Amino acid sequence: MKSNSEKGIILPPATIGIIGGGQLGQMMALAAKAMGYKVGVLDPTRDCPTSQVCDFQIVAEYTDHHALIQMAERSDVLTYEFENVDLASLKVAQELVTIPQGTNLLAITGDRIREKNFLSSHGIPVTSYQVVEKPTDLEMAIAKLGYPSILKTSEGGYDGHGQQDINSEADLLAGQRLVAQAPCILEQRQNFTKELSVMVTRSREGIVQCFPVAENEHQHHILHQSIVPARVSQNVQDNARKIAQKIAQGLELRGVLGIEFFMLENGQLLVNEMAPRPHNSGHYSIEACNISQFEAHIRSICGLTLPKVTQTTPAVMVNLLGQHLEAARQKLVQRPDWHFHDYGKAESRVNRKMGHITILGDIQKSLDSIKSENIWEIK
């Protein structure tokens, strides 16, 4: 079905095509289906999490040009749940279907070098960085930034993949091996006191809405838990939202953008990374806000008016990795306060995100409850 989208408004029962079939796509699809939209997904894994809750799946690699065009032909609007989409194919698909997020957002956020350059050019504070295009560039970059630093591939990589800590000369060889595989960016490691994030969205009319500031704790480069609202000053929260609004307008954003920050000891904020989609640290919004990040994403790309985002209750979201899932399931009978999400992934692996739990109410009580279970001590 092709709906009348001349004014940029796409109403149910139009079809939303999602590129990527993981948990983010699944929760996008659930929000869209609740509103009456049809949903399709393109993903190489049959019975992927998104396919379990949508109307149809095209089983193909994300780089399959013909499959992407087929998805475009079957959809009224196209979106994506992760960054590693074939940009050239997406540009061709734009001639067949509405892609409100556009391709520029993906081009910027899909490449860490372009992302840092975009942020710097818009006066957004970031950590000092150097582009490292070949192994011989690394020592010169270290000479400018010093130790400790972190080396990241410019494209791809998430949850710690495609990264190498450069803490001393002993790490240079491993770093040079990484650069030999792909161009990289070297970032000066910051002695931050907290990691924060903000989900931001923008309507068809250009009105920006920010979700509350989340305080995030990572373990082994993987998000462990998010505390919302963040336990920081009002000034820090206001500054995070101000930066998020500036980025959203600079990108002419549609959909939801996740922005990660480092907070330094003096309260200064540095933007670490951006994700052109809903973000793990925004999952709490399903239960704790008047609108979830996923419904906000759907409303934005379909041209619907966005409500003012408000948090209705404090929340703690904790991820369930492969080593945690079964133990958490066994606790369900005793935990009526858990909002339990199992993504339905066929294969459970150590450190793979398999689900999450959100607990509402008093933050300290929620944190104590999580710690008392001893589930997340399982390595």
Beta strands, then each sheet from edge to edge (+ up, - down):
strand 1: 15-19
strand 2: 38-43
strand 3: 56-59
strand 4: 77-80
strand 5: 129-132
strand 6: 149-153
strand 7: 163-166
strand 8: 184-188
strand 9: 194-202
strand 10: 208-210
strand 11: 214-219
strand 12: 222-228
strand 13: 255-263
strand 14: 269-275
strand 15: 315-321
strand 16: 338-342
strand 17: 353-360
sheet 1: 3+ 2+ 1+ 4+
sheet 2: 5+ 8- 6+ 7-
sheet 3: 10+ 9- 11+ 12- 15+ 17- 16+
sheet 4: 10+ 9- 13+ 14-
end
